Amino acid sequence: MSRSANGADGRTAIVIGAGIVGVCCAVSLQRAGYAVTLIERDQPGMACSFGNAGNIGSSSFLPYSTPGIARRIPKMLMDKRGALKVRPGQFLKSLPWFVRFVRAGRADRVARIIEARRAILTRALDAYEPLLRDAGGRDVIQAKGKLMLFESEAAFQAVQRDLGARRDGGARVDVLSSDEVRQLQPGLSPSIVKGVFLPELSHCVNPLRLTRQLLAHFLARGGILQAAEVKGFAPRGDGPPRVMTDSGPCEASVVVLAAGVWSKALARQLGARVPVESQRGYHAMLAEPAVDIRIPLMANARNVLITPMEEGLRCTGIAEHAGVEAAPNYALTDLVLDHARALIPGLRTERVSRWMGQRPSTPDSLPVIGRSPRHPGVIFAFGHGHTGLTMGAITGKLVAELAAGGPTTIDVAPYRPDRF
Ligand SMILES: Cc1cc2nc3c(=O)[nH]c(=O)nc-3n(C[C@H](O)[C@H](O)[C@H](O)COP(=O)(O)OP(=O)(O)OC[C@H]3O[C@@H](n4cnc5c(N)ncnc54)[C@H](O)[C@@H]3O)c2cc1C
């Protein structure tokens, strides 16, 4: 059996999963004096955390389910060019999640969810600051703002709830004319009639580099990365259950479950039913886009995000329900590219790489952060859905505070695992 080397006062921690959330948890626990072992079955940072749109969504307060969603879902599903997809055979399996999703969209619940998202998102960028200060490579997150594009007045009106939530939460929202949009970002289609600039937002220019930088710092400070697959848990007299891996059991004074979409099955083994669903997203990465896009772009009506990154222009979109195991449908990246070309007519798409990642999505658009209901020595840190890159560092901070048993920076009650 492997035991972690002892940290301050003999405190040890195991973190399962080396995506951005797990790595941030590992770093934060290490900073709090724990000797940490991070267990990863694959390459760190190469699952969902690899190919996301890189947006630090500090003012994405509005959840994905809002009043009227029950009427909109069928329309969204019938739209061949729309982002929401459910594979045949997945409908019945995903139905309970969609029922919860619709319920989460009731006006009274949405108000509470906005408040809970605001509490965590407004602290998200600051939480990366100390980690990147110590690890180096702060330039991986850049403050260029974000530009929302609209091709009709109706498309602009459709985001008023989103803009209202941002404004109410204290974010700056600048409405731009079509000329102002083109001055800010040349090369856009004449079809764009209006824009909204969110000047305070930042984005990550290389999500994999972000994870790797933090991981390298963690390892340099004595953290352990164990290449193994967690298979389950075994009871232990005191403390959290033993973690059973394909290379043997291990134990620690705190266990953190941060395995993204795969956390659901592991949480189930710990007696917790958490409705996390895989929402697959796709990206097309353009190595030579031929148009100089300087600001992250978003077109809500097309459900695409276009982000300038170190290695090219990344076009992302799609929320596909197909379960965890199904093969990717890379044809969906063509749809993303069609939308991107419509917004940026000069876009060159010959040199393209395609990717699929599984967002660990909860029906109420809130992450799962808190102690396992049956095994308080295990802390859950998953279910970040569309904003997991954003929430990585603040989640790590909250997990370290929970592990220490002290007060947390924000009230974590809205994220508790047994809220469903
Ligand atoms: C197209 C797309 C665009 C997105 N855009 C944004 C964005 O702009 N901004 C934003 O904030 N978020 C965005 N997201 C969401 C974000 O990428 C995710 O929420 C986030 O990456 C989840 O991180 P994670 O660490 O929880 O999971 P993952 O990155 O999936 O990591 C989980 C890790 O756990 C490991 N693991 C699983 N099971 C086991 C096991 N049994 N044993 C050992 N290891 C295990 C896996 O191998 C994996 O490495 C986007 C997602 C997609 C798909």
The ligand as an SDF file (V2000), in Angstrom:
LIG
                    3D

 53 58  0  0  0  0  0  0  0  0999 V2000
  -16.0090   22.9090  -26.2380 C   0  0  0  0  0  0  0  0  0  0  0  0
  -15.8240   23.3240  -24.8020 C   0  0  0  0  0  0  0  0  0  0  0  0
  -15.6220   24.6690  -24.5050 C   0  0  0  0  0  0  0  0  0  0  0  0
  -15.4590   25.0720  -23.1910 C   0  0  0  0  0  0  0  0  0  0  0  0
  -15.1810   26.3810  -22.9310 N   0  0  0  0  0  0  0  0  0  0  0  0
  -14.9640   26.7920  -21.6580 C   0  0  0  0  0  0  0  0  0  0  0  0
  -14.6170   28.1430  -21.4030 C   0  0  0  0  0  0  0  0  0  0  0  0
  -14.4740   28.9510  -22.3010 O   0  0  0  0  0  0  0  0  0  0  0  0
  -14.4270   28.5210  -20.1140 N   0  0  0  0  0  0  0  0  0  0  0  0
  -14.5750   27.6380  -19.0740 C   0  0  0  0  0  0  0  0  0  0  0  0
  -14.4240   28.0420  -17.9200 O   0  0  0  0  0  0  0  0  0  0  0  0
  -14.8660   26.3330  -19.2990 N   0  0  0  0  0  0  0  0  0  0  0  0
  -15.0670   25.8870  -20.5650 C   0  0  0  0  0  0  0  0  0  0  0  0
  -15.3780   24.5890  -20.8130 N   0  0  0  0  0  0  0  0  0  0  0  0
  -15.5770   23.6660  -19.6810 C   0  0  0  0  0  0  0  0  0  0  0  0
  -14.2660   23.1870  -19.0660 C   0  0  0  0  0  0  0  0  0  0  0  0
  -13.3750   22.7670  -20.0750 O   0  0  0  0  0  0  0  0  0  0  0  0
  -14.5400   22.0350  -18.0940 C   0  0  0  0  0  0  0  0  0  0  0  0
  -15.5650   22.4080  -17.1690 O   0  0  0  0  0  0  0  0  0  0  0  0
  -13.3060   21.6590  -17.3010 C   0  0  0  0  0  0  0  0  0  0  0  0
  -12.2320   21.3850  -18.1740 O   0  0  0  0  0  0  0  0  0  0  0  0
  -13.5470   20.4530  -16.4160 C   0  0  0  0  0  0  0  0  0  0  0  0
  -12.3290   20.1810  -15.7700 O   0  0  0  0  0  0  0  0  0  0  0  0
  -12.1530   18.9130  -14.8470 P   0  0  0  0  0  0  0  0  0  0  0  0
  -10.7990   18.9880  -14.2620 O   0  0  0  0  0  0  0  0  0  0  0  0
  -13.3160   18.8170  -13.9080 O   0  0  0  0  0  0  0  0  0  0  0  0
  -12.3230   17.6590  -15.8400 O   0  0  0  0  0  0  0  0  0  0  0  0
  -11.3200   17.0150  -16.9100 P   0  0  0  0  0  0  0  0  0  0  0  0
  -10.4850   18.0400  -17.5740 O   0  0  0  0  0  0  0  0  0  0  0  0
  -12.1650   16.1560  -17.7780 O   0  0  0  0  0  0  0  0  0  0  0  0
  -10.3340   16.1450  -16.0520 O   0  0  0  0  0  0  0  0  0  0  0  0
  -10.7490   14.9750  -15.3680 C   0  0  0  0  0  0  0  0  0  0  0  0
   -9.5220   14.0710  -15.2660 C   0  0  0  0  0  0  0  0  0  0  0  0
   -9.8440   12.9580  -14.4200 O   0  0  0  0  0  0  0  0  0  0  0  0
   -9.1890   11.8130  -14.9610 C   0  0  0  0  0  0  0  0  0  0  0  0
   -9.8780   10.6130  -14.4890 N   0  0  0  0  0  0  0  0  0  0  0  0
  -11.1640   10.2860  -14.7240 C   0  0  0  0  0  0  0  0  0  0  0  0
  -11.4590    9.1220  -14.1200 N   0  0  0  0  0  0  0  0  0  0  0  0
  -10.3300    8.6980  -13.5090 C   0  0  0  0  0  0  0  0  0  0  0  0
  -10.0080    7.5560  -12.7310 C   0  0  0  0  0  0  0  0  0  0  0  0
  -10.9190    6.6210  -12.4690 N   0  0  0  0  0  0  0  0  0  0  0  0
   -8.7480    7.4500  -12.2570 N   0  0  0  0  0  0  0  0  0  0  0  0
   -7.8100    8.3890  -12.5170 C   0  0  0  0  0  0  0  0  0  0  0  0
   -8.0630    9.4960  -13.2490 N   0  0  0  0  0  0  0  0  0  0  0  0
   -9.3120    9.6540  -13.7280 C   0  0  0  0  0  0  0  0  0  0  0  0
   -9.3260   12.0110  -16.4740 C   0  0  0  0  0  0  0  0  0  0  0  0
   -8.3870   11.2210  -17.1870 O   0  0  0  0  0  0  0  0  0  0  0  0
   -9.0860   13.5170  -16.6160 C   0  0  0  0  0  0  0  0  0  0  0  0
   -7.7330   13.8210  -16.8390 O   0  0  0  0  0  0  0  0  0  0  0  0
  -15.5340   24.1260  -22.1330 C   0  0  0  0  0  0  0  0  0  0  0  0
  -15.7180   22.7800  -22.4350 C   0  0  0  0  0  0  0  0  0  0  0  0
  -15.8510   22.3680  -23.7590 C   0  0  0  0  0  0  0  0  0  0  0  0
  -16.0190   20.9160  -24.0550 C   0  0  0  0  0  0  0  0  0  0  0  0
  1  2  1  0
  2  3  1  0
  2 52  2  0
  3  4  2  0
  4  5  1  0
  4 50  1  0
  5  6  2  0
  6  7  1  0
  6 13  1  0
  7  8  2  0
  7  9  1  0
  9 10  1  0
 10 11  2  0
 10 12  1  0
 12 13  2  0
 13 14  1  0
 14 15  1  0
 14 50  1  0
 15 16  1  0
 16 17  1  0
 16 18  1  0
 18 19  1  0
 18 20  1  0
 20 21  1  0
 20 22  1  0
 22 23  1  0
 23 24  1  0
 24 25  2  0
 24 26  1  0
 24 27  1  0
 27 28  1  0
 28 29  2  0
 28 30  1  0
 28 31  1  0
 31 32  1  0
 32 33  1  0
 33 34  1  0
 33 48  1  0
 34 35  1  0
 35 36  1  0
 35 46  1  0
 36 37  1  0
 36 45  1  0
 37 38  2  0
 38 39  1  0
 39 40  1  0
 39 45  2  0
 40 41  1  0
 40 42  2  0
 42 43  1  0
 43 44  2  0
 44 45  1  0
 46 47  1  0
 46 48  1  0
 48 49  1  0
 50 51  2  0
 51 52  1  0
 52 53  1  0
M  END
$$$$
